[in-house]
Amino acid sequence: MEVSAQTSDLEQISNWKDEVNNAREVLQSMRSQLEQLSLRKTDEDSLAQIEHFQNQFICQSEKADELRHDLKQSAKKISNNGTPPILHDDRPVDDFDVLEDRMHTFRKLYSELKDEFKAFSAFS
């Protein structure tokens, strides 16, 4: 890989890390909002929705943590001229296209969760 391609990939990975970090902060904020909603909404349907969002926030946060870690590992690999620091069989960090696909999926699921939670919290 030539230096300009490495620089471009590193810049993209840095942008993705920033995006994932921002998502992690927003997820934490939504968790706090959900906590406040749970104090006011005590009917059975609302409690089921609250539990749903708690589970979704946990899952999305775990995915954000994994992706953040793997992006860091990928950046280290690129910086070390292709020597991978740590590889995970279930989460490849050595293929830029795979990371790009994972980032696309993360964005889609995160956006859907934000929209769904916004709709739920608007009726409070």
C-alpha positions in Angstrom: 0.0 0.0 0.0 1.4 3.4 -0.9 1.8 6.1 1.6 -1.0 8.3 0.3 -3.5 5.4 0.5 -2.3 4.7 4.0 -2.9 8.3 5.0 -6.3 8.3 3.4 -7.3 5.1 5.2 -6.0 6.5 8.5 -8.0 9.7 8.0 -11.1 7.7 7.2 -10.6 5.5 10.3 -10.1 8.5 12.4 -13.3 10.0 11.2 -15.1 6.7 11.9 -13.7 6.6 15.4 -15.0 10.2 16.0 -18.4 9.1 14.7 -18.5 6.1 17.0 -17.3 8.1 20.0 -20.1 10.6 19.3 -22.6 7.8 19.0 -21.4 6.4 22.4 -22.0 9.8 24.0 -25.5 10.1 22.5 -26.4 6.5 23.6 -25.4 7.5 27.2 -27.6 10.6 26.9 -30.5 8.5 25.7 -30.0 6.1 28.6 -30.3 9.0 31.0 -33.5 10.2 29.2 -34.9 6.7 29.4 -34.2 6.6 33.1 -36.2 9.8 33.6 -39.0 8.5 31.4 -39.1 5.3 33.5 -40.0 7.4 36.6 -43.1 8.8 34.8 -44.3 6.0 32.7 -45.5 3.1 34.8 -48.1 1.5 32.6 -47.5 -2.0 31.3 -47.0 -1.0 27.6 -44.6 1.8 28.5 -42.6 -0.5 30.8 -42.2 -3.0 28.0 -41.0 -0.3 25.7 -38.6 1.0 28.3 -37.2 -2.5 28.7 -36.9 -2.8 24.9 -34.9 0.4 24.7 -32.7 -0.6 27.7 -31.7 -3.8 25.8 -31.2 -2.0 22.5 -29.0 0.6 24.2 -26.9 -2.1 25.7 -26.5 -4.0 22.4 -25.7 -0.8 20.5 -23.2 0.3 23.1 -21.4 -3.1 22.9 -21.3 -2.9 19.1 -19.9 0.7 19.4 -17.2 -0.5 21.8 -16.2 -3.4 19.6 -16.1 -1.2 16.5 -14.1 1.5 18.3 -11.6 -1.1 19.4 -11.3 -2.6 16.0 -10.9 0.7 14.3 -8.0 1.5 16.7 -6.5 -1.9 15.8 -6.9 -1.3 12.1 -5.2 2.1 12.4 -2.3 0.5 14.4 -2.0 -2.1 11.7 -1.8 0.5 8.9 0.7 2.5 10.9 2.8 -0.6 11.5 3.0 -1.3 7.7 0.6 -4.2 7.8 1.6 -6.0 11.0 -1.6 -6.6 12.8 -1.4 -5.9 16.6 -4.4 -8.2 17.4 -6.8 -10.1 15.2 -10.2 -11.3 16.1 -11.6 -14.2 14.1 -15.1 -12.9 14.5 -14.3 -9.2 13.8 -11.7 -8.8 11.1 -9.7 -5.6 11.4 -7.3 -6.3 8.5 -9.7 -5.6 5.7 -10.6 -1.9 5.1 -13.7 -2.9 3.1 -15.0 -5.1 5.9 -14.6 -2.2 8.4 -16.4 0.1 6.0 -19.3 -2.3 5.7 -19.4 -2.7 9.5 -19.4 1.1 9.9 -22.3 1.4 7.4 -24.3 -1.3 9.3 -23.5 0.5 12.6 -24.7 3.8 11.3 -28.0 2.3 9.9 -28.8 0.5 13.2 -27.8 3.5 15.3 -29.9 5.9 13.2 -33.0 3.6 13.4 -32.6 3.3 17.2 -32.3 7.1 17.6 -35.4 7.7 15.5 -37.4 5.0 17.3 -36.4 6.4 20.7 -37.2 9.9 19.6 -40.7 8.9 18.6 -41.2 7.1 21.9 -39.9 9.9 24.1 -42.0 12.5 22.2 -45.2 11.0 23.6 -44.0 11.6 27.2 
